Amino acid sequence: MSIKPKFNTLLALFFALFFANSTVFAQGNDPEKIIERVKTEYSKVNDYRVDVEISIDVSFLKVPKTNAQIIYKKPDKIRILSEGFAMLPKEGLNFSPLSLFKESYTAFYVKEETVQNKKAVVVKVIPLSDKSEVILSTLWVDRSTYAILKVESTTRMNGTFEMNLSYNRSQTQYNLPSSMYFAFEVDKFNLPKGLSGPSAKKQEKKKDDGTKKTKGSVSVIYSNYKVNKGIADKEFEEKK
């Protein structure tokens, strides 16, 4: 009886063989140690409250610039406070690398690059579960702070996305971004739920040009961080 191998396991094996002859585990380039440092730094954030200015650009939708507040509590509580406006995907607004490492994965060191004038190490992360929404992620990690500067991910149902994050240490000492640019490409019929303003459905019907794929982006400016001040669970309950 033949056993059909899992796709993600085969993908992990491919990368293992591909990088086998390179200096994968040169000093300071052990991907597991790099990821552990990333997790350690991000784990210092127990909760935060931050003001955001959100700008959305999708080819067939017109969404006004929006001001909102995001509240977050470890491990995965998040709420976006803004009247009359729904905004997803949450992985864009509340990016946490801890979500990439919740399940079993394989990681590979790739190379070093300069990103935002910073020395960054490039690591690929492959979830091993076939139930994982993310198939493959590539991370660019700041060598000095272990903050994530850039992410490229391929998902099963929501297309591909790229995220670029900038940091302002005068705002907060934690690895929380001061700005984020989130670019994505998805099937129009599979756009992230909630990526809309009040008249989005009418706009979609009016401007649909018949193409299957669409590109879009979300830009977020963060300000007035309040970190580890404590947030009650009841603040995450939606008002009826």
FENKA-V857828 format. One record per residue. N is the residue number from 1. RES is the residue in three letters. PSI is psi in whole degrees, -180 to 180 (none if undefined). OMEGA is omega as a letter, one per 20 degrees, with the letter a starting at -180 (999 if undefined). BURIAL is b if it has 16 or more other C-alpha atoms within 10 Angstrom, else e. Layout:
# FENKA-V857828
n->N res->RES psi->PSI omega->OMEGA burial->BURIAL
n->N res->RES psi->PSI omega->OMEGA burial->BURIAL
This chain:
# FENKA-V857828
n->1 res->MET psi->128 omega->a burial->e
n->2 res->SER psi->148 omega->r burial->e
n->3 res->ILE psi->124 omega->a burial->e
n->4 res->LYS psi->117 omega->a burial->e
n->5 res->PRO psi->149 omega->r burial->e
n->6 res->LYS psi->142 omega->a burial->e
n->7 res->PHE psi->-48 omega->a burial->e
n->8 res->ASN psi->-34 omega->r burial->b
n->9 res->THR psi->-41 omega->r burial->b
n->10 res->LEU psi->-40 omega->r burial->e
n->11 res->LEU psi->-42 omega->r burial->b
n->12 res->ALA psi->-41 omega->r burial->b
n->13 res->LEU psi->-40 omega->r burial->e
n->14 res->PHE psi->-48 omega->a burial->e
n->15 res->PHE psi->-35 omega->r burial->b
n->16 res->ALA psi->-44 omega->r burial->e
n->17 res->LEU psi->-38 omega->a burial->e
n->18 res->PHE psi->-40 omega->a burial->e
n->19 res->PHE psi->6 omega->a burial->e
n->20 res->ALA psi->-34 omega->a burial->e
n->21 res->ASN psi->4 omega->r burial->e
n->22 res->SER psi->176 omega->a burial->e
n->23 res->THR psi->60 omega->a burial->e
n->24 res->VAL psi->-41 omega->a burial->b
n->25 res->PHE psi->38 omega->r burial->e
n->26 res->ALA psi->164 omega->a burial->e
n->27 res->GLN psi->127 omega->r burial->e
n->28 res->GLY psi->1 omega->a burial->e
n->29 res->ASN psi->15 omega->r burial->b
n->30 res->ASP psi->115 omega->a burial->b
n->31 res->PRO psi->-33 omega->r burial->b
n->32 res->GLU psi->-40 omega->r burial->e
n->33 res->LYS psi->-37 omega->r burial->e
n->34 res->ILE psi->-46 omega->a burial->b
n->35 res->ILE psi->-38 omega->r burial->b
n->36 res->GLU psi->-39 omega->r burial->e
n->37 res->ARG psi->-40 omega->r burial->e
n->38 res->VAL psi->-48 omega->a burial->b
n->39 res->LYS psi->-40 omega->r burial->b
n->40 res->THR psi->-45 omega->a burial->e
n->41 res->GLU psi->-46 omega->a burial->e
n->42 res->TYR psi->-25 omega->r burial->b
n->43 res->SER psi->-12 omega->r burial->b
n->44 res->LYS psi->-17 omega->a burial->e
n->45 res->VAL psi->111 omega->r burial->b
n->46 res->ASN psi->-36 omega->r burial->e
n->47 res->ASP psi->161 omega->r burial->b
n->48 res->TYR psi->160 omega->r burial->b
n->49 res->ARG psi->131 omega->a burial->b
n->50 res->VAL psi->143 omega->r burial->b
n->51 res->ASP psi->143 omega->a burial->b
n->52 res->VAL psi->148 omega->r burial->b
n->53 res->GLU psi->119 omega->a burial->e
n->54 res->ILE psi->129 omega->r burial->b
n->55 res->SER psi->129 omega->a burial->b
n->56 res->ILE psi->135 omega->r burial->b
n->57 res->ASP psi->105 omega->r burial->b
n->58 res->VAL psi->138 omega->a burial->b
n->59 res->SER psi->-39 omega->a burial->e
n->60 res->PHE psi->15 omega->r burial->b
n->61 res->LEU psi->144 omega->r burial->b
n->62 res->LYS psi->112 omega->a burial->b
n->63 res->VAL psi->126 omega->a burial->b
n->64 res->PRO psi->154 omega->r burial->e
n->65 res->LYS psi->139 omega->a burial->e
n->66 res->THR psi->140 omega->r burial->b
n->67 res->ASN psi->138 omega->a burial->b
n->68 res->ALA psi->179 omega->r burial->b
n->69 res->GLN psi->138 omega->r burial->b
n->70 res->ILE psi->133 omega->r burial->b
n->71 res->ILE psi->142 omega->a burial->b
n->72 res->TYR psi->143 omega->r burial->b
n->73 res->LYS psi->131 omega->a burial->b
n->74 res->LYS psi->138 omega->j burial->e
n->75 res->PRO psi->-27 omega->a burial->e
n->76 res->ASP psi->21 omega->r burial->e
n->77 res->LYS psi->131 omega->r burial->e
n->78 res->ILE psi->142 omega->r burial->b
n->79 res->ARG psi->138 omega->r burial->b
n->80 res->ILE psi->118 omega->a burial->b
n->81 res->LEU psi->107 omega->r burial->b
n->82 res->SER psi->126 omega->a burial->e
n->83 res->GLU psi->132 omega->r burial->e
n->84 res->GLY psi->23 omega->a burial->e
n->85 res->PHE psi->129 omega->r burial->b
n->86 res->ALA psi->140 omega->a burial->e
n->87 res->MET psi->113 omega->r burial->b
n->88 res->LEU psi->167 omega->j burial->b
n->89 res->PRO psi->142 omega->a burial->b
n->90 res->LYS psi->-26 omega->r burial->e
n->91 res->GLU psi->-21 omega->r burial->e
n->92 res->GLY psi->-45 omega->a burial->b
n->93 res->LEU psi->-30 omega->a burial->b
n->94 res->ASN psi->61 omega->a burial->b
n->95 res->PHE psi->126 omega->r burial->b
n->96 res->SER psi->124 omega->r burial->b
n->97 res->PRO psi->-19 omega->a burial->b
n->98 res->LEU psi->-28 omega->r burial->b
n->99 res->SER psi->-24 omega->r burial->e
n->100 res->LEU psi->-18 omega->a burial->b
n->101 res->PHE psi->18 omega->a burial->b
n->102 res->LYS psi->-34 omega->a burial->e
n->103 res->GLU psi->175 omega->r burial->e
n->104 res->SER psi->143 omega->a burial->e
n->105 res->TYR psi->166 omega->r burial->b
n->106 res->THR psi->138 omega->a burial->b
n->107 res->ALA psi->146 omega->a burial->b
n->108 res->PHE psi->132 omega->r burial->b
n->109 res->TYR psi->136 omega->a burial->b
n->110 res->VAL psi->-59 omega->a burial->b
n->111 res->LYS psi->-175 omega->r burial->e
n->112 res->GLU psi->143 omega->r burial->b
n->113 res->GLU psi->163 omega->r burial->e
n->114 res->THR psi->122 omega->r burial->e
n->115 res->VAL psi->126 omega->a burial->e
n->116 res->GLN psi->38 omega->a burial->e
n->117 res->ASN psi->24 omega->r burial->e
n->118 res->LYS psi->145 omega->r burial->e
n->119 res->LYS psi->121 omega->a burial->e
n->120 res->ALA psi->145 omega->r burial->b
n->121 res->VAL psi->137 omega->a burial->b
n->122 res->VAL psi->125 omega->a burial->b
n->123 res->VAL psi->136 omega->r burial->b
n->124 res->LYS psi->138 omega->a burial->b
n->125 res->VAL psi->125 omega->a burial->b
n->126 res->ILE psi->112 omega->r burial->b
n->127 res->PRO psi->141 omega->a burial->b
n->128 res->LEU psi->-13 omega->r burial->b
n->129 res->SER psi->134 omega->r burial->b
n->130 res->ASP psi->-8 omega->r burial->e
n->131 res->LYS psi->-8 omega->a burial->e
n->132 res->SER psi->135 omega->r burial->b
n->133 res->GLU psi->-34 omega->r burial->e
n->134 res->VAL psi->130 omega->r burial->b
n->135 res->ILE psi->-43 omega->a burial->b
n->136 res->LEU psi->136 omega->r burial->b
n->137 res->SER psi->141 omega->r burial->b
n->138 res->THR psi->128 omega->a burial->b
n->139 res->LEU psi->138 omega->r burial->b
n->140 res->TRP psi->115 omega->a burial->b
n->141 res->VAL psi->127 omega->r burial->b
n->142 res->ASP psi->124 omega->a burial->b
n->143 res->ARG psi->-31 omega->a burial->b
n->144 res->SER psi->-34 omega->a burial->e
n->145 res->THR psi->-15 omega->a burial->e
n->146 res->TYR psi->28 omega->r burial->b
n->147 res->ALA psi->147 omega->r burial->b
n->148 res->ILE psi->123 omega->a burial->b
n->149 res->LEU psi->-28 omega->a burial->b
n->150 res->LYS psi->146 omega->r burial->b
n->151 res->VAL psi->135 omega->r burial->b
n->152 res->GLU psi->126 omega->a burial->b
n->153 res->SER psi->146 omega->r burial->b
n->154 res->THR psi->128 omega->a burial->b
n->155 res->THR psi->166 omega->a burial->e
n->156 res->ARG psi->-43 omega->a burial->e
n->157 res->MET psi->-22 omega->a burial->e
n->158 res->ASN psi->31 omega->r burial->b
n->159 res->GLY psi->-149 omega->a burial->b
n->160 res->THR psi->156 omega->r burial->b
n->161 res->PHE psi->155 omega->r burial->b
n->162 res->GLU psi->137 omega->a burial->b
n->163 res->MET psi->129 omega->r burial->b
n->164 res->ASN psi->130 omega->a burial->b
n->165 res->LEU psi->137 omega->r burial->b
n->166 res->SER psi->155 omega->a burial->b
n->167 res->TYR psi->145 omega->r burial->b
n->168 res->ASN psi->104 omega->a burial->e
n->169 res->ARG psi->-13 omega->r burial->e
n->170 res->SER psi->-19 omega->r burial->e
n->171 res->GLN psi->-48 omega->a burial->e
n->172 res->THR psi->147 omega->r burial->b
n->173 res->GLN psi->-11 omega->a burial->e
n->174 res->TYR psi->165 omega->r burial->b
n->175 res->ASN psi->64 omega->r burial->b
n->176 res->LEU psi->132 omega->a burial->b
n->177 res->PRO psi->153 omega->r burial->b
n->178 res->SER psi->-23 omega->r burial->b
n->179 res->SER psi->155 omega->a burial->b
n->180 res->MET psi->136 omega->r burial->b
n->181 res->TYR psi->120 omega->a burial->b
n->182 res->PHE psi->110 omega->a burial->b
n->183 res->ALA psi->139 omega->a burial->b
n->184 res->PHE psi->160 omega->r burial->b
n->185 res->GLU psi->120 omega->a burial->b
n->186 res->VAL psi->166 omega->r burial->b
n->187 res->ASP psi->136 omega->a burial->e
n->188 res->LYS psi->-33 omega->a burial->b
n->189 res->PHE psi->2 omega->a burial->e
n->190 res->ASN psi->29 omega->r burial->e
n->191 res->LEU psi->145 omega->r burial->b
n->192 res->PRO psi->134 omega->a burial->b
n->193 res->LYS psi->138 omega->r burial->e
n->194 res->GLY psi->-2 omega->r burial->e
n->195 res->LEU psi->76 omega->a burial->b
n->196 res->SER psi->159 omega->r burial->b
n->197 res->GLY psi->-170 omega->a burial->b
n->198 res->PRO psi->-34 omega->a burial->e
n->199 res->SER psi->24 omega->a burial->e
n->200 res->ALA psi->-41 omega->a burial->b
n->201 res->LYS psi->-41 omega->r burial->e
n->202 res->LYS psi->-41 omega->r burial->e
n->203 res->GLN psi->-42 omega->a burial->b
n->204 res->GLU psi->-46 omega->a burial->b
n->205 res->LYS psi->-38 omega->a burial->e
n->206 res->LYS psi->-37 omega->a burial->e
n->207 res->LYS psi->6 omega->r burial->e
n->208 res->ASP psi->120 omega->a burial->e
n->209 res->ASP psi->7 omega->r burial->e
n->210 res->GLY psi->-9 omega->r burial->e
n->211 res->THR psi->152 omega->a burial->e
n->212 res->LYS psi->-35 omega->a burial->e
n->213 res->LYS psi->151 omega->r burial->e
n->214 res->THR psi->150 omega->r burial->b
n->215 res->LYS psi->151 omega->r burial->b
n->216 res->GLY psi->172 omega->r burial->b
n->217 res->SER psi->155 omega->r burial->b
n->218 res->VAL psi->125 omega->r burial->b
n->219 res->SER psi->135 omega->a burial->b
n->220 res->VAL psi->130 omega->r burial->b
n->221 res->ILE psi->126 omega->a burial->b
n->222 res->TYR psi->141 omega->r burial->b
n->223 res->SER psi->159 omega->r burial->b
n->224 res->ASN psi->51 omega->r burial->e
n->225 res->TYR psi->138 omega->r burial->b
n->226 res->LYS psi->106 omega->a burial->e
n->227 res->VAL psi->136 omega->r burial->b
n->228 res->ASN psi->40 omega->r burial->e
n->229 res->LYS psi->-9 omega->a burial->e
n->230 res->GLY psi->127 omega->r burial->e
n->231 res->ILE psi->126 omega->a burial->b
n->232 res->ALA psi->146 omega->a burial->e
n->233 res->ASP psi->-32 omega->a burial->e
n->234 res->LYS psi->-20 omega->r burial->e
n->235 res->GLU psi->-15 omega->a burial->e
n->236 res->PHE psi->-2 omega->r burial->b
n->237 res->GLU psi->128 omega->r burial->e
n->238 res->GLU psi->136 omega->r burial->e
n->239 res->LYS psi->136 omega->r burial->e
n->240 res->LYS psi->none omega->999 burial->e
